Amino acid sequence: MSEAKPLVELCKGVNGLDKIVLREVRGSSAEVYLYGGHVTSWKNDLGEELLFLSSKAIFKPPKAIRGGIPICFPQFSNHGNLEKHGFARNRLWSIDPDPPPFPTAALDKAFVDLILRPSEEDNKTWPNSHEFRLRVTLGPGGDLMLTSRIRNTNTDGKAFSFTFAYHTYFSVSDISEVRIEGLETLDYLDNLHEKERFTEQGDAITFESEVDKVYLSTPNKIAILDHEKKRTFVLRKEGLPDAVVWNPWDKKAKAIADLGDDDYKHMLCVEAAAIEKPITLKPGEEWKGRLELSAVPSSYCSGQLDPQRVLHG
């Protein structure tokens, strides 16, 4: 009999970059690169990849990895004067050997704790002393959980503010066959129209062209229904009131160097975020933002989830 692989394993990934592999006894797995604190893979117990990773992803610092779950901190996109999406996604994180207790700790869960502290370079562009702790957990049923804790460690009495997103790329069969439920009738900022505010009109969100929207005051549960794969992704979130929905479609996909021309057909970004109202921390204060992802089989009746137990159950 071969020895069982460990639940948590540190090994080398693409281009020799360090990564942590989390495994669950039933066969699901996740991979986290120390570069960016970046989850690049999440597979179910059948070995099916649930996250999208670009066919042209560049695993070479300082370029951020295209796909998986990049972390946008301390700035989302160009909502501020820092580099786009901030610096957390292209810094080297370290494994935290002695993390503070997290409520999600359990014997039957594989997890890793990472920590990011600012470099001298970061302090020049964003002079705020802080500590960012990230726990990535793979639950017994294959659910993936990311818990971020950000603490203001300034000693000069100065508060700071930031915006944040888990920039999750989901793997989908065909973007034209996918719908999102849970964001109907909500207000959103349209990044394709200079962040102008609109109200969502559709029963559910479907895709036939480029989309780049920040939905405001969103529910804590959102569902992505993939008709072809008969799979529903469920996002549960805490401390993250907004949700970004993005797909670059054909023209923009061709203009993105580290994205394959047809990759847009098989990806959808739905991001748990805090953007409209930046989070402000006084010295000693800590913010916590949590994302839980699960993938469940789903059946359909006239294109609807039948019944809507995923969102309301």
N, C-alpha and C positions, 0 to 999 in steps of 0.2 A: 504493500500500500504506500502510495506517495504521501509525503507529509502535507498537511493542509497549509495553504499560504497564510501568512499573518494578516490580521484584520487591517493593520496599518503598516505600510512599507515605504521606506524612503529609497528611491532609485533614480537612475538617470533617464531623462526624457530626450526629446528632440534637441539636437546640437549640444548634448551633454548637460543641458539645464536640469537642475534638481527638481524632482517632482515627488509627491506623496500619493500613493495608491491606497484608497480605502476600499475594503471588500466586505460584503455582507454574506452570511453563510448560505443564503439561498441563491447567490450568484450575481447579485447586482454589484456595481462598482462605481467609483468616482476617482478622478485624477485631479490633483491640485498642484500647479507649478508654484515654486517659491517666487519666481519672477512674476510680479503682479499680484501675488496671492490669488492666482487665477485658476478657477475651475475650468478645465478644458474638455472633460469627458464625464458623462453620467449615463451608465448603461443599466437597463433593467435585467431581470433574472434570466431573460432569454438571450442576453448579450447584445440587444439592440441599442444603438446609440440614440440618446434622447436630445442631446445638445448638438447644435450645428457648429462645425469648425470649417473655416474657409479652406478650399482646396489650395489656396495660395498663401495661407497663414505664414507669417515670418516669425520664427522663434529665435529672434536675434535682438537683444537689447541695443538701443533704447526703444525700438519699435514695439508697440503694444501688440498682443496676440489677437488676431481677428477671429472672433467666435467664442464659444463657451460662455463664461460669465466674467467679463471684465468689471472691475470695481471703479466707479467714477467718484473720485474724492480728491480734493475738497471742492471740486467744481464740476457740475454737469455741463457737458457740451461747451458752448461759448457764453454761458450765463455768468460772465465775470471776466477778469482780465488775465487769468492764468492760461496755461496751455490747455487745449481742448480736452475735456473730461478729467482735468487735474493730473496729479502725478502718481497716485497710488498704483495704477495699473502698469506702470513701467519702472517700478522700484523693486529691489530685491527684499523680500520679507524674510523673517527668520522664524524658526519653530520656537514656540514659547514653551520652555520646559516646565514652568511652574505657573500655570494660568490661574486666575481667580476662579472660584467655583461658578459654573454655568448651570442654569436650571435644567438644561437638556442632557446632562450627564447621565448615562445609564450603561450597565455592563454589556448589554447586547447591541450597543451602537459603536460603529467605528467612527472616530473623529480625530481631527488634528486642530491644534491651536496655533495660529500664526500671529506675529506682532510686527508692526511697522512704526518706526520712530523717525522723525524728520532728520534728513542729512543737512550738512551746512548749506548745500546748494538749495535745498527746499526752503530753508530759513531765509534765504535771500529773496526768494519770490513770494513766499507766504510765511512771514515771521511770526508763527504761532506755535509754541511748544505744545505738543500733543502726543497721545499714545493711541494707536489704532490696534485693537485686538479683534481677530477674526476667528471664529470657530466654524469649521466645515464638518458636518455630521451626515453620515449615511445611516438611516434608520433601519430597523428590522424588516420593514416592508419595502425597502428600496427607496423611501422618500429621501430627498436631499434637502438639508437645512443649512442656511448660512446665517450666522448671528454676528453682527458687527457691534463693537463697543468702542466709542470714541470719547476720549477724556481730554479736557483742557488741563494741561499741566503748567500753564504759564505761572511764573512767580512774580510777575509785575502787576498783577491785579487786572490784566487785560482780558476782556471777553473776545471770542471770535465766532464768526458765522461761516457756514458751509452749505453747499448743496451736495446731493448724493444720489447714486443709482446703482442697483445691481443690473448691469446691461445684458440681460440674459438673451442669448440666441437659441431659440428652440429649433429642433430639426422637424420639418414638416414634409409631407409627401408632395404637395403641390400648393403653393400659396393661394391659387385661385379656388382651392377646395376647402379652405380653412375659414373658420369664423371665431370671433371672440365674443363671449357673453359676460355681462356684468358691468359694462361701461355704457350701456344705453342711456340716453337722455342726459348725460353728464356734459358739463362744460369742458372745453379743452383749448389749449394754446396751439395754434397751427404754425409749426416751424417753417412750412412752405409758404406762409403768408405773413412773414415778419412777426411771428408770435401773437398774431391777432386772436382774440377770444371768440369761440363759436360754441354752439350747443349741438351735441351729437343727435342726429335725427333717426338713424336706422334702428331696427329692432335688434340687430346684432351687427358687429363690424365684420365686413367681408372686404376682399382685396381685388382691385382691378387696375390699380396704378400706384405710383409712389405715395407712401404715407409716412408722416413724421409729426406725431401729435403728443402733447403732454396733457393727459386727462387729470382733472383736479378733483380733490375730495372723493377719491374712489373707494369702493367697498374693500374690505379686507380679504375678499375671495374673488378671484377672476378665473374664468375657464377658457381654454383654447381647444376648440373642437376640430379634429382632423378627420374629415369624413372618410377619406381613402383608407387610412390606417385604422379606422374605428378606434381611435385613441383620443382621450381627453387629458390635457394637462391642466392641473389645478394649481394656481398660485395662492398661497395664504401669506399675508404680510402683516407686520406690526411696526409701528413707528414710521411708516412710509406712506404718506397720504396720497401721493400722486402715482400715475402709471404712464409710462412712455410706450407708444406703439410705433414701430419703425420697420419699413421695408423699402429699400432703395429703388426697386424695380429695374427695368432693363438699362435705361440710359445711364443712370447714376452708377449702377453696378459695373458697367464698362469703364467708368471713370475712376473707380477705386482700385488702386494698384494691387492690393493684397486680397482682392475678392475675384473669384472666377466669374466670367461673363454671365453664366446661367445659374450661379449660386443663389441668386435672389429667389429663385423658384422654390428652393428647399429650406428657406430660413424665415423665421419671424422673430423679431425682437419685441418682447413684452417685458417691461422693466419696472420693478418696484422702486419707487423713487421719492425723494423729498426735494422739490425744485421750486415751486411757486413761492413758498415761504421758507427762506433759509433757516436752518437750525442754528440757534445761538447758544453757546455754552459759556458760562462764567468759570473762572478758575476753580478746579476741583469738581466741576459738574461733568456728568457722563451721559451720553446719548446711546440708545440701543435701537438698532434696526434689524429686523429679522425677516427672512424669506424662507418659506417652506414650499418645495415643489414635489408634486406627486403626479404619476401618470397612471390613468385607469382606463380599462376597456370601456367603450361606450357604444350604445346602439342608437339607431336613428329612426325617426318617424317623420316623414315629410321634411327632412332636413333639420329637424329640431332634436335636441337632446331629449331623450324620452325615458322617464320624465325629467324635470329639472332638478333632480335630487343632488346633482353634483354641486350646484351653486347654493341650494337651500337646505340640503340634507345635512 
